[in-house]
Amino acid sequence: MKTLFVGKQWIELNSVDSTNNYALALIKEKELADGTLIWAHNQLNGRGQRDAKWFAKEGTSLTASFVLHPSLTIEDLYYLTKMTVLAVADMVNGLLADKSFRVDIKWPNDVMLGHKKMGGILIENVLRGSLIKTSVIGIGLNIFNQVFPDEAGLAGCIEAFTPIDCSLRDCMVTLCECLEVRYLQLKAKRYEDLDRHYFGQLYAYHQWAQYQTDEKIVGFSEGVTKEGKLILKHDTGERHLYEVKEIKLLNLL
């Protein structure tokens, strides 16, 4: 593995309810090295954003958590999301044999390919004052699984778009390498680089789309605030900021 520290401490589990739950319990018992990886071959009760359940069939997906010590202020918290989703997008891009497919980032932290959701992220933090002492970054990424329950919505897998000639273990090594590159950018406070790449891949950015709030609305995405709120200009001309649970993108116009 071509990393300095991410994935160097590797905890591999056959089965667990949630890798994030496992990591959070473990860091209460002992200090884990920066970049520690917890990988489960079978995750029984994976969690996603909006209290959603993450579906993953054993042997077909990457379900893992990374323990990081970013020494980041609360004000810069959303850069953890940008860093992580960019790393996952980098990995997916690297797997694609056909580069005509575009890998998108759907606010706040989904990785999309061909309008299908390939993966998601759940970040949980341990604070010390105004600093983030430890971050547990859960990543679910669909590699081979092509069958999903109806409630999984727009879920898809990478193999449906490109031949995969590597193992899940090889994919995990690549993910570690991609994450370390972006994490080092974060630690060096190269926020402009992270912003440029994030907004360059942001789905529906600077486009009109239909959204669901308390009602269906039409809006133009003007970006995301430093705190991670969506900036939306309504077709009435008004501008509003939205938290993750307040709005859902339905379709582009």
Buried (B, 14 or more C-beta within 10 A) or exposed (E): BEBEBBBBBBBEBEEBEBBBBBBBEBBEEEEBEBBBBBBBBBBEEBBBBEEBEBBBBBEBBBBBBBBBBBEBEEEBBBBBBBBBBBBBBBBBBEBBEEEEBEBBBBBBBBBBBEEBBBBBBBBBBBEEEEEBBBBBBBBBBBBBBEEBEEEBEEBBBBBBBBEBEEEBEEBBBBBBBBBBBBBBBBBEEBBEBBBEBBBEBBBBBEEEBBBEBEEEBBBBBEBBEEEBBBBBBBEEEEEBEBEBEBBEBEEEE
